[in-house]
Amino acid sequence: QVQLVESGGGLVQAGGSLRLSCAALGTIFGIYDMGWYRQAPGKQRDLVATISSIGTTRYAEFVEGRFTISRDNAKRTVYLQMNSLKPEDTAVYYCEADMKLVNRYSPTQAYWGQGTQVTVSS
């Protein structure tokens, strides 16, 4: 069974930092794009950042240089370093990974983590 397991969320004061981690567990042939999304109460899920298998990154405009996405392919893990956090960053953060499970002919499917709560107090 394939799982994305997130960690690192919590409560932090405005201006503080958090580092989220997301590890892919199980039998996996290949991991391609990985990313972080977030969803605040009553709002849609928004893209925060993505990173390709070769390290090409993309960020939402609201990140404004405060967040950095990275990955360790050997550990099958993606990270999100969040600095200068604001109360409006409060949300559940989800990781996502596009993966093939068996071989190169397997379909590439999107898998999601269970989410980790990030709360920024003012």
N, C-alpha and C positions, 0 to 999 in steps of 0.2 A: 504494500500500500504506500502510495506516495503522499508525502505531507510537506507543507511549508510551515516551519515553526518559527514564530517571531518572538522576540524578547527585547527588553530595553525601554519599554514605555514607563510612564510614571508621572508624578507631579513635580513641577519645577516652577520657579518664579520667573517672571518676565525678565528677559536678558540672559537667562541661563541656557544650558546646553543639555542635550540628550543624544545618545547614539543608539539607534535601532539596528537589530540584527535579524536576519531571516535565513534559516538553513533549510535546504532541500534534503529530505530524507527518503530512503527507499531505493528501489532499483530504477535507475534512470539512464537512458542512453545518451541524451544530450540536453543541455540547458542553453537557451538562446537569450533573447531579451529578458531582462529582469527589471522590476520597477516597484515603486512605492506609490500608493494612492492614499487618500484620506477622505473621511466622511464625517462631517459635523452633524449634530442632531438636526433633523428636519431638512437637511440639504443633500444634494446629490454627491456621489463619489467622484472626486476630482483627482486627476493625475498630479503627482508631486514631482517625480523624477524617474527617468528610465536609463538603463545602461545596457549596451549590447555586449555580446560575448567577447568582443575585442576592445571594449572599454569606451565606446562612443557614448556620450552622455547627453541627456536632454532634460531641461528643467521647466517647470511652470513659472510664469512671470512672477507670481507672488513670492517665490523663493528669494528673489532679489539678492542672490549671492550668499545667502545665509546657510544653505544646506549643501552638503556634498554627498553624492551617491558613489559607492565603490563596490567592488566585488572581489572575492577570492575564489577563483574557479576550482582550485584544488580542494577547497573546503565546501564548495557548492553553496556559498553564502553571499548574500548581498547586504550592504550596510547603508544606513542613512545617518550621517552626522548632521545634527541640527544645532546651530548656534544662534545667538541673539533671538531667542524664541519670544513670540508675542502671544498675548491672550487669544488672538484670532487663529493661532495655530492649533488650538485645542480641537481634538478630533480623535476618532479611531483611525489608526494607520494600518493599512493592509499592504502586504507584499504580494507580488504577482510574478509568475515565471512562466515563460513559454518553453515547453519541454516535449521531447520525444522519449517514450519509455523503453521501447524494445530495440529498435534498430532505425536506420536512416529512412526506412520506408514507412515508419509509424507516423501517424498524423501528429502535427505540432499542435498541442493543446495548451490552453491557459489554465494555470492552477493558482489558487489563492490561499493565503494564510488565513488564520482565524481572526486576526486583528489584534492590535495592542493599543491601549488607551494612552493618549498623551494629553495631559492637562497643564495649561500654563496659567498661573495665577498672576493677577496684576498687583 
